[in-house]
Amino acid sequence: MTNRGFLSEVDSDLQILDQKLIEYLNVAMDNTTDVGQNIADHCSGDENLRNATQNIMREFISMEHDIKQHVLGLNHIKALDNNAENGLNLTEEFDRKLAELKRSNRQDYKSHPKFKELEESLNVTGSLEEQLAALKVALTYSSNDDDDMAMTDEEINIKCPYTGQTMVTPVKNKICNHVYDKEGILGYIQNRKGKAKCPAVGCGNKEPITPDCLEEHTEMKKYITLLEKLRR
């Protein structure tokens, strides 16, 4: 295979790995945390279920770790001179780089935010109402003092200010603290081509939103999940 042909495949692989596989794994890890919440609610004394759920999360974290190492290895290859005269066998160089990454970049699943989130779910105590009340307090205090866009007097606002629908995967804008549904806001950012402003009414943030501005809002996600359970 020529360098040019190999690098063309690398570009395709990077797009798939970086955008799709990690996204699917995040969904799987969130679902595992939901299972942990159900265990805490209904089977809190079952150590076999608890251990099985932790093992599943460790497997997903290990998959994510391997994918990210492959992306790093492919990026290394992509950065090499795209020139047949460099004398490198790119397949062998990729294998060498991957082995180096595995030696130097070991995973620590216990420090992974998704594993911590699962542990919190497994260790939660109290009724659904008590858990919701505690989360409401945490969410209220985590917002800006002058931010009345994400909160109401009666309960947390769980609707995305852009889509108007209940959020599925809440993400928070690190600049203004407004919360959106991930899929909706990323579509908005893409459509506006660098000119997407915060869609929350009255927001004073004049900076365009970028994907780098967004972070997962695990407390809001947990609040929505518990609220849906309570309403069933």
C-alpha positions in Angstrom: 0.0 0.0 0.0 1.4 3.5 -0.9 1.7 6.2 1.8 -0.9 8.3 0.1 -3.4 5.4 0.0 -2.7 4.5 3.6 -3.1 8.1 4.8 -6.4 8.4 2.9 -7.7 5.4 4.8 -6.3 7.0 8.1 -8.5 10.1 7.5 -11.6 7.9 7.1 -10.7 5.8 10.1 -10.1 8.9 12.3 -13.5 10.3 11.4 -15.3 7.1 12.3 -13.4 6.5 15.5 -13.5 10.0 16.8 -17.1 10.8 16.0 -19.1 7.6 16.1 -17.5 4.9 18.2 -16.7 7.1 21.2 -20.3 8.5 21.0 -21.8 5.0 21.0 -19.6 4.1 24.0 -20.8 7.2 25.9 -24.4 6.1 25.3 -23.6 2.6 26.5 -21.8 4.0 29.6 -24.8 6.2 30.4 -27.1 3.3 30.1 -24.9 1.3 32.5 -25.2 4.1 35.0 -29.0 4.0 34.6 -28.8 0.3 35.4 -26.8 1.2 38.5 -29.5 3.6 39.6 -32.1 0.9 39.2 -30.0 -1.5 41.3 -29.7 1.2 44.0 -33.4 1.8 43.9 -34.6 -1.8 44.0 -31.7 -4.2 44.6 -29.3 -2.3 46.8 -28.2 -5.4 48.7 -27.4 -7.5 45.7 -23.6 -7.6 45.4 -23.6 -9.8 42.4 -25.6 -7.3 40.4 -23.4 -4.5 41.7 -20.2 -6.2 40.7 -21.6 -7.2 37.3 -22.5 -3.6 36.5 -19.1 -2.4 37.6 -17.4 -5.0 35.4 -19.5 -3.9 32.4 -18.5 -0.3 33.0 -14.8 -1.3 33.2 -15.2 -3.1 29.8 -16.6 0.0 28.2 -13.9 2.2 29.7 -11.3 -0.2 28.4 -12.9 -0.1 24.9 -12.8 3.7 25.0 -9.2 3.7 26.1 -8.2 1.4 23.2 -10.0 3.5 20.7 -8.3 6.7 21.8 -4.9 5.0 21.6 -5.7 3.9 18.1 -6.7 7.5 17.2 -3.4 8.8 18.7 -1.5 6.2 16.6 -3.3 7.1 13.5 -2.7 10.8 14.1 1.0 10.0 14.5 1.0 8.3 11.1 -1.0 11.2 9.5 1.6 13.7 10.8 4.4 11.9 9.1 5.7 13.2 5.8 3.4 12.0 3.0 6.3 11.0 0.9 7.4 7.6 -0.3 11.1 8.6 0.1 10.9 8.7 3.9 11.5 5.0 3.8 9.0 4.1 6.5 6.6 1.2 6.4 3.6 3.0 7.8 1.9 -0.2 9.0 4.9 -1.2 11.0 5.3 2.4 12.3 1.6 2.4 13.4 2.2 -0.9 15.3 5.3 0.5 16.9 3.6 3.7 18.0 0.6 1.7 19.4 2.9 -0.5 21.4 4.6 2.6 22.8 1.3 4.1 23.8 0.2 1.0 25.5 3.3 0.9 27.6 3.2 4.6 28.6 -0.5 5.4 28.7 -2.1 3.0 31.1 -5.8 3.4 32.0 -7.1 4.0 35.5 -10.8 3.1 35.3 -11.5 4.3 38.9 -10.6 7.9 38.0 -12.8 7.8 34.9 -15.8 10.2 35.3 -18.2 7.6 34.0 -17.1 5.1 36.6 -17.3 7.7 39.4 -20.8 8.5 38.2 -21.8 4.8 38.3 -20.4 4.5 41.8 -22.4 7.5 42.9 -25.6 5.9 41.4 -24.9 2.5 43.1 -24.3 4.2 46.5 -27.3 6.5 46.4 -29.8 6.3 49.3 -33.3 7.7 49.9 -36.5 7.6 47.9 -36.9 9.1 44.5 -38.5 12.2 46.0 -35.5 12.7 48.4 -33.0 12.2 45.6 -34.8 14.7 43.4 -34.9 17.2 46.2 -31.2 16.9 46.8 -30.4 17.2 43.1 -32.7 20.3 42.8 -30.6 22.0 45.6 -27.4 21.0 43.8 -28.6 22.3 40.5 -29.9 25.5 41.9 -26.6 26.3 43.6 -24.5 25.4 40.5 -26.3 28.0 38.4 -25.4 31.7 38.3 -27.0 33.9 40.8 -28.6 35.9 38.1 -29.5 32.9 35.9 -33.2 32.4 35.9 -33.2 30.7 32.5 -32.4 27.2 33.7 -34.5 27.4 36.9 -38.1 28.1 37.8 -39.6 28.7 41.2 -41.3 25.3 41.2 -38.8 22.9 39.6 -35.8 22.7 37.4 -36.4 23.5 33.7 -35.6 20.4 31.8 -36.4 21.7 28.3 -33.7 22.8 25.9 -33.9 26.5 25.1 -33.1 25.7 21.5 -35.3 22.7 20.7 -38.0 23.4 23.3 -38.0 19.6 24.0 -37.1 17.7 27.2 -33.3 17.2 27.1 -32.0 13.7 26.4 -28.3 14.4 26.9 -27.9 17.7 28.8 -24.7 19.8 28.2 -23.8 23.0 29.9 -22.2 26.1 28.3 -19.1 26.7 30.4 -19.3 30.4 29.6 -22.9 31.3 30.5 -24.0 28.1 32.4 -27.1 27.6 30.2 -28.0 24.0 29.5 -29.0 22.5 26.2 -29.7 19.2 24.6 -26.5 17.9 23.1 -27.8 16.8 19.8 -29.9 19.9 19.3 -27.2 22.4 20.2 -24.6 20.7 18.0 -27.0 20.8 15.1 -27.5 24.5 15.7 -23.8 25.1 15.9 -23.2 23.3 12.6 -26.1 25.1 10.9 -24.9 28.6 12.0 -21.3 27.9 10.8 -19.5 29.7 13.6 -22.2 32.3 14.4 -24.3 30.3 16.9 -25.1 32.5 19.9 -26.6 31.1 23.1 -30.4 30.5 22.3 -31.5 31.2 25.9 -33.7 34.3 26.0 -31.9 37.2 27.6 -28.5 35.6 27.7 -25.7 38.2 28.0 -23.1 35.9 26.5 -22.2 37.4 23.1 -19.5 34.8 22.3 -20.4 32.2 19.6 -21.0 28.7 21.0 -18.5 26.0 19.9 -18.3 22.3 20.9 -15.4 23.2 23.1 -17.7 25.4 25.2 -19.9 22.4 26.1 -19.5 19.9 28.9 -21.7 17.1 30.1 -24.1 18.0 32.8 -24.4 14.8 34.8 -26.5 16.2 37.6 -29.1 17.4 35.1 -29.1 14.1 33.3 -29.7 12.3 36.6 -32.4 14.7 37.6 -34.3 14.1 34.3 -33.9 10.3 34.6 -35.3 10.3 38.2 -38.1 12.7 37.3 -39.2 10.4 34.4 -39.2 7.4 36.9 -41.3 9.3 39.3 -43.8 10.3 36.7 -44.4 6.7 35.4 
